[in-house]
Amino acid sequence: MDLNGLGTTLLILLLSLLLIKWFLLNKQLQKGRLPPGPPALPILGNLLQLNRKASHKSLIKLSEQYGPVFTVWFGSRPAVVLCGSETITEALIEQGHDFSGRYIPPIFKKMSNGYGLAFSNGERWKQIRRFTLSTLRNFGMGKKSVEERISEEAQFLVTVIRNKKDTPLRLNFLLRCAVSNIICSIVFGDQFDYEDKMFLTLIEMLAENAETINGSWVQMYNNFPTIMDFLPGPHKTIIQNTADLSNFMNQIIQSHKESLQKDFPRDYIDSFLIKMEEEQHKHDSEFVHRNLLFSTLNLLAAGTESTSTTLQWAIQILVKYPHIQEKIHREIDEVVGSYRRLTVEDRAKMPYTDAVIHEVQRYIDLVPMNLPHMTTRDTEFRGYLIPEGTFVIPVLSSVLKAASHWETPESFNPNHFLDENGHFKKSGSFVAFSTGKRICPGESLARMELFLFLTTLLQAFVFKSIIDHKEIDTSPVRSGLSAMPHDYMFYAISRQNQLGHQLI
């Protein structure tokens, strides 16, 4: 048999296996009463009905026909979709335990095999999350010590930008470096110069992975992993990058082992190593090397990408709307002036700035379909029986962009978070960090970073575009796992000349 004939035979065999799997899965799911949804094709499911660049919009559109709870098929895998504030609150909070599992997409299964914090389940997830939250608090998350670290890093970032001498620049790389240094200092006790070669390689791999995860190749891999394992493409790059990141982290872990002092843990890795030693005789301990490795990688990736991407969006939006940027400048000048550094306490006296930051998070809809959830047991929900292990998609976008909750859901409008007196007002529909048992564990750190980095930059600079600000496109390039902004260059014009003061 020639190579072409062999390839055809293998393809037919793979398709046959997928078809058998699809029918077997359908039969298995008959024990449940999944909610109805659009008719699905064998093997392809409902993929042809979904917008590859913005699947969440397709799901919201389908909810208009099938209601707030319905089923779609991603290839041979069914997913129960949850839309709307009431539905998501009922599932993730009122029945939080039932929906607290993490469905592991095949690409993440390939990368970590269910180890670590982000893509683990059951007792492993409970223990690692509890330990992580406690340890992050011990090392200052949400406290003054981390606030000072962020403030110093923000000032260093200002210095780096000022040294560019008012030349146009892309901010995404610098923002990644600054934000990554904060989580690096907490996780493994190091901060880096922005020209450190090892750090640059780390940042480049994290950025490449973030971009690739949002691409169509990874979507194809998640739907057809058996076939895609045989094909070259960017999905192979993300797996190689993860292996390289693992090697990098293993070197840091080994260095920590060699210099560990049990009575004086320096960071997250030290604390995990101490816990590993305490439980080394427990045969079922979750404090093992692979959980340490992938938990640190999870924290590093999430702590770098989500906040830096949000800041990138924020600058872009403020350049597009210079009158909003100017109002923040005025509030900074009135509350803080140009002569002292901002603190987290200043946020309470800066309602407009706080409203803008919240509106940025609402408007950009950073993780529109949430990280995937999964039922932890056979679950009765709104008259349906959802089998244990079912993939669940809480569409956060259906809350953040709901016409019933926001005056102008598709427009950038800081007044969404201001009352009639100009005071900041909270909203129960603000779910940018998700909600329920799987809410983002780094929320307090992210909130602190967003405020201090953004206000420190705006205290120092006026940001302007090299193109007409009206031409800036604030819709995402694509919205897969996260919403990726367009890439623009900006001028950062020093405000010192305007204000006549030197920041001290």
C-alpha positions in Angstrom: 0.0 0.0 0.0 1.4 3.4 -0.9 1.6 6.3 1.5 -1.5 8.0 0.0 -3.5 4.8 0.5 -2.2 4.4 4.0 -3.1 8.0 4.9 -6.6 7.6 3.5 -7.1 4.3 5.5 -5.9 6.0 8.7 -8.2 8.9 8.2 -11.2 6.6 7.6 -10.3 4.7 10.7 -10.1 7.8 12.8 -13.4 9.1 11.5 -15.0 5.8 12.2 -13.7 5.8 15.8 -15.0 9.4 16.3 -18.4 8.3 14.9 -18.5 5.3 17.3 -17.5 7.5 20.2 -20.2 10.0 19.3 -22.9 7.4 19.3 -21.7 5.7 22.5 -21.6 9.1 24.3 -25.1 9.9 23.1 -26.2 6.5 24.5 -24.5 7.2 27.8 -26.1 10.6 28.1 -29.6 9.2 27.6 -29.6 8.4 31.4 -29.8 12.2 31.8 -32.3 14.7 30.6 -30.1 17.3 28.9 -31.8 20.6 28.0 -32.8 20.9 24.3 -30.6 22.8 21.8 -30.0 23.1 18.1 -29.8 19.9 16.1 -26.2 18.6 15.9 -24.4 16.7 13.2 -22.4 13.5 13.9 -18.7 14.3 14.6 -19.1 18.0 13.9 -21.8 18.7 16.4 -22.9 22.4 16.2 -19.5 23.7 15.2 -20.8 25.1 11.9 -23.3 27.3 13.8 -20.6 28.9 16.0 -18.6 32.0 15.1 -14.9 30.9 15.4 -13.8 34.4 16.4 -16.6 35.0 19.0 -18.3 31.8 20.0 -20.0 33.5 22.9 -22.0 35.7 20.6 -23.3 32.7 18.8 -24.3 31.1 22.1 -26.1 34.2 23.3 -28.0 34.3 19.9 -29.0 30.7 20.3 -30.2 31.4 23.9 -32.8 33.7 22.3 -34.3 30.7 20.6 -33.6 27.9 23.1 -33.8 29.7 26.4 -31.1 30.4 29.1 -30.2 26.7 29.5 -29.6 24.7 26.4 -27.2 22.1 25.0 -24.7 22.5 22.1 -22.2 19.9 20.8 -18.5 20.8 20.4 -17.6 18.0 18.0 -18.5 14.8 19.9 -18.7 16.5 23.3 -22.0 18.0 24.6 -21.9 21.2 26.6 -24.7 22.7 28.7 -24.8 26.5 28.2 -25.9 28.9 30.9 -26.9 32.4 29.9 -28.2 35.3 32.0 -27.5 36.6 35.5 -30.3 34.6 37.2 -29.3 31.3 35.6 -25.6 31.7 36.3 -26.2 32.8 39.9 -28.5 29.8 40.4 -26.0 27.4 39.0 -22.6 28.7 40.3 -23.8 30.1 43.7 -27.1 28.5 44.8 -26.0 25.1 43.4 -22.3 25.9 43.6 -21.0 22.5 44.6 -22.8 20.8 41.8 -21.2 23.1 39.2 -17.8 23.5 40.8 -16.0 21.0 38.7 -13.5 22.0 36.0 -13.9 20.5 32.6 -10.4 20.1 31.2 -10.2 20.8 27.4 -8.0 18.4 25.6 -5.2 20.9 25.0 -5.0 21.5 28.8 -5.2 17.8 29.5 -2.2 17.4 27.2 -0.3 20.2 29.0 -1.0 19.4 32.6 -3.1 16.2 32.8 -5.2 17.7 35.6 -2.4 18.8 37.9 -2.1 22.2 39.4 -4.6 24.8 40.5 -6.5 25.9 37.4 -7.4 22.5 35.8 -7.8 20.1 38.7 -10.8 18.7 40.4 -12.1 17.0 43.5 -9.9 16.8 46.6 -6.8 17.9 44.7 -8.5 21.2 43.7 -9.9 21.8 47.2 -6.5 21.2 48.9 -4.4 23.1 46.4 -6.8 26.1 46.2 -7.1 26.3 50.1 -3.3 26.2 50.4 -2.8 28.7 47.6 -5.2 31.3 49.0 -3.7 31.0 52.4 -0.2 31.3 51.2 -0.8 34.2 48.9 -2.4 36.1 51.8 0.6 35.2 53.9 2.9 36.8 51.3 0.9 40.0 51.2 -1.8 39.6 48.5 -4.2 42.4 49.2 -1.9 43.8 51.9 0.4 46.8 52.2 3.6 44.8 51.5 2.4 43.8 48.0 0.9 47.3 47.5 4.4 48.8 48.0 5.9 46.2 45.5 3.3 47.2 42.9 3.9 50.9 43.5 7.7 50.5 43.0 7.2 48.4 39.9 4.8 51.0 38.5 7.4 53.8 39.1 10.0 51.7 37.4 7.7 51.2 34.4 7.2 55.0 34.3 11.0 55.5 34.2 11.3 52.9 31.4 8.6 54.7 29.3 10.0 58.1 30.1 13.4 57.0 28.8 11.8 56.3 25.4 11.9 60.1 24.9 8.3 60.6 23.6 8.8 58.1 20.8 5.9 55.9 19.8 5.8 52.6 21.5 3.9 49.4 22.0 2.9 49.0 25.6 1.8 45.4 25.7 5.4 44.1 26.2 6.2 46.6 28.9 2.9 46.0 30.7 3.5 42.2 30.6 7.0 42.7 32.2 5.7 45.0 34.9 2.7 42.8 35.9 4.7 39.6 35.6 7.3 40.9 38.0 4.6 41.1 40.8 3.5 37.5 40.5 7.1 36.4 40.1 8.0 38.1 43.4 5.2 36.2 45.2 5.6 32.8 43.6 9.4 32.4 43.4 10.8 35.5 45.1 12.4 37.1 42.1 11.9 40.3 40.1 13.7 40.9 36.8 15.1 43.7 34.7 13.1 44.2 31.5 16.2 43.3 29.5 17.0 40.1 31.3 17.3 37.4 28.6 15.8 34.6 30.7 12.9 36.9 31.7 12.4 38.0 28.1 12.2 34.4 27.0 9.6 33.7 29.7 7.5 36.6 28.7 7.6 35.7 25.0 6.5 32.1 25.7 3.6 33.3 27.9 2.5 35.7 25.3 2.8 33.2 22.5 0.8 30.6 24.5 -1.9 33.2 25.3 -2.3 34.1 21.6 -2.2 30.5 20.5 -4.9 29.3 23.0 -7.2 31.9 21.4 -6.6 30.7 17.9 -8.5 28.4 15.6 -5.9 25.6 15.8 -6.4 25.1 19.5 -10.2 25.2 19.0 -9.7 22.4 16.4 -7.5 20.5 18.8 -10.1 20.7 21.6 -12.8 19.4 19.2 -10.7 16.7 17.4 -7.7 15.9 19.5 -7.2 12.4 18.1 -6.8 13.7 14.6 -4.9 16.9 15.5 -2.3 14.9 17.4 -1.1 13.7 14.0 -1.0 17.1 12.4 1.6 19.9 12.6 0.5 23.4 13.6 0.6 26.1 16.3 -1.1 23.6 18.8 2.3 21.8 18.8 4.0 25.1 19.7 1.9 25.6 22.9 2.8 22.1 24.1 6.5 22.7 23.4 6.4 26.1 25.2 4.7 24.4 28.2 7.6 21.9 28.3 10.1 24.7 28.1 8.3 26.7 30.8 8.2 23.5 32.9 12.0 23.2 32.6 12.5 26.8 33.6 10.3 26.3 36.6 11.9 23.0 37.6 15.3 24.8 37.8 13.8 27.4 40.1 12.2 24.7 42.3 15.5 22.8 42.5 17.3 26.0 43.5 14.7 26.6 46.2 15.2 23.0 47.5 18.9 23.6 47.9 18.5 26.9 49.8 15.3 26.1 51.7 15.0 27.2 55.3 11.9 25.6 56.8 11.4 28.3 59.5 11.8 31.2 56.9 9.7 30.5 53.8 10.5 33.2 51.2 7.7 32.6 48.7 5.0 30.3 47.4 7.5 27.6 46.2 9.2 27.5 49.6 5.8 27.1 51.4 4.8 24.3 49.0 8.1 22.5 49.5 7.6 22.6 53.3 4.1 21.2 52.9 5.4 18.5 50.6 7.9 17.4 53.3 5.2 17.5 56.0 3.0 15.1 54.0 5.7 13.0 52.4 4.5 9.9 54.3 0.9 10.3 53.2 0.3 8.0 50.3 -2.7 10.2 49.0 -1.1 13.6 49.5 -1.8 16.1 46.8 1.4 18.1 47.8 3.6 16.5 45.2 6.0 17.9 42.6 3.7 17.9 39.6 1.1 19.9 41.6 3.8 22.4 42.7 5.0 22.7 39.1 1.7 23.3 37.4 0.3 25.5 40.2 3.3 27.8 39.9 2.8 27.9 36.1 -0.9 28.5 36.5 -0.2 31.4 38.8 2.5 32.8 36.6 0.4 32.7 33.4 -2.9 33.9 34.9 -1.1 36.6 37.0 0.7 37.9 34.0 -1.8 37.7 31.1 -5.1 38.7 32.5 -4.0 41.9 34.3 -1.6 43.1 31.6 -4.1 42.5 28.9 -6.7 44.4 30.8 -4.3 47.3 31.2 -3.5 47.2 27.5 -7.3 47.5 26.8 -7.6 50.3 29.3 -4.9 52.5 27.7 -6.4 51.8 24.2 -9.9 52.8 25.4 -8.6 56.0 27.1 -6.8 57.0 24.0 -9.9 56.5 21.9 -11.9 58.6 24.4 -9.5 61.5 25.4 -12.2 63.3 27.4 -12.4 60.3 29.7 -8.6 60.2 30.1 -8.7 63.9 30.9 -11.3 63.5 33.6 -9.1 60.8 35.3 -6.1 63.3 35.0 -8.2 65.9 36.8 -9.3 63.5 39.5 -5.7 62.4 40.1 -4.6 66.0 40.3 -7.4 67.0 42.7 -7.0 64.0 45.1 -3.2 63.2 44.8 -1.5 65.9 42.9 1.7 65.3 41.0 4.1 65.3 44.0 3.2 62.0 45.8 2.6 58.4 44.9 -0.9 57.0 44.7 -2.0 54.4 47.3 -4.9 51.9 47.3 -6.6 54.1 49.9 -6.9 56.9 47.3 -9.3 54.7 45.3 -12.2 55.5 47.7 -11.7 59.2 46.9 -11.5 58.7 43.2 -15.0 57.4 42.2 -14.7 58.3 38.5 -11.4 56.5 38.1 -12.8 53.4 39.9 -15.8 53.5 37.7 -13.7 53.6 34.5 -11.6 50.6 35.7 -14.8 48.6 36.3 -16.3 49.7 33.0 -13.1 48.6 31.2 -13.5 45.2 32.7 -17.2 45.0 31.9 -16.8 46.4 28.4 -13.8 44.2 27.2 -15.5 41.1 28.5 -12.1 39.5 29.0 -13.2 35.9 29.5 -16.6 35.8 27.8 -17.4 32.1 28.2 -15.6 31.8 31.6 -13.2 29.0 32.2 -15.1 25.8 31.5 -17.0 24.2 34.4 -18.2 20.7 34.9 -20.9 19.0 37.0 -19.5 17.1 40.0 -22.5 14.7 40.2 -25.8 14.0 38.4 -27.4 17.3 38.9 -31.1 18.4 38.8 -31.3 21.9 37.3 -34.4 23.7 36.1 -36.2 20.4 35.3 -33.3 18.8 33.6 -30.9 16.0 34.7 -27.4 16.9 33.8 -25.1 13.8 34.2 -21.9 14.0 36.3 -18.9 15.1 34.3 -20.9 17.2 31.8 -19.1 20.2 30.2 -20.8 23.4 31.4 -20.3 26.9 29.9 -21.5 29.8 32.0 -21.5 32.7 29.5 -20.3 35.6 31.5 -20.8 37.9 28.5 -24.5 37.3 28.8 -24.3 39.1 32.2 -21.7 41.7 31.4 -23.5 42.8 28.2 -27.1 42.2 29.3 -29.5 45.0 28.1 -31.6 44.4 31.1 -28.8 45.3 33.5 -26.8 48.0 31.7 -28.0 51.3 30.2 -25.7 51.0 27.1 -24.4 47.5 27.2 -22.4 47.7 23.9 -20.9 51.1 24.6 -18.1 52.2 26.9 -19.9 54.1 29.6 -18.3 54.8 33.1 -21.8 56.0 34.3 -22.7 52.3 34.6 -20.8 52.5 37.9 -21.7 56.0 39.1 -24.9 57.1 40.9 -26.7 60.4 40.3 -24.3 62.1 42.8 -21.1 60.9 41.0 -20.4 58.3 43.7 -19.1 54.9 42.8 -21.8 52.2 42.9 -21.4 48.5 42.8 -23.3 46.2 40.5 -24.3 42.6 41.1 -24.0 42.0 37.4 -20.2 42.7 37.5 -18.8 39.2 37.1 -15.5 40.0 35.4 -13.7 37.7 37.9 -16.4 35.0 37.6 -18.5 34.0 40.6 -19.1 31.1 42.9 -16.6 28.5 44.1 -14.3 28.9 41.1 -14.1 32.7 41.3 -10.6 34.0 40.4 -8.3 33.4 43.5 -6.2 36.5 42.5 -9.1 39.0 42.4 -7.7 41.2 45.2 -4.3 41.3 43.7 -5.6 42.1 40.2 -7.8 44.9 41.6 -4.8 46.4 43.3 -2.6 46.1 40.3 -5.2 47.6 37.9 -5.7 50.7 40.1 -2.0 51.3 40.9 -0.5 50.6 37.5 -3.1 52.6 35.6 -3.2 55.7 37.9 0.5 55.8 38.2 0.9 55.8 34.4 -1.8 58.5 34.0 -0.3 60.6 36.8 2.9 60.7 34.7 1.7 60.6 31.1 -0.9 61.7 28.6 -1.4 58.8 26.1 -2.1 59.6 22.5 -2.4 57.5 19.4 -0.2 57.8 16.3 -3.4 57.6 14.2 -6.6 59.5 14.6 -8.0 58.4 18.0 -11.5 57.9 16.4 -10.0 55.2 14.2 -9.0 53.0 17.1 -11.0 49.8 17.1 -12.0 48.7 20.6 -13.6 45.5 19.5 -11.5 42.4 20.1 -9.4 40.8 17.3 -10.9 37.5 18.5 -12.6 36.2 21.7 -11.7 32.6 22.3 -10.7 31.8 25.9 -10.0 35.5 26.3 -10.7 38.7 24.3 -7.6 39.9 22.6 -7.2 43.7 21.7 -5.8 45.1 18.5 -2.2 46.1 18.6 -1.6 49.9 18.4 1.4 52.2 19.0 1.0 55.2 21.4 2.8 58.3 22.4 3.4 58.6 26.2 3.7 62.4 26.6 5.1 63.4 30.0 2.8 65.5 32.2 5.7 67.0 34.1 6.1 69.9 31.6 2.4 70.6 31.9 2.2 70.5 35.7 5.7 71.9 36.6 6.3 69.3 39.4 8.6 66.4 39.8 7.1 63.3 41.3 8.9 62.2 44.5 
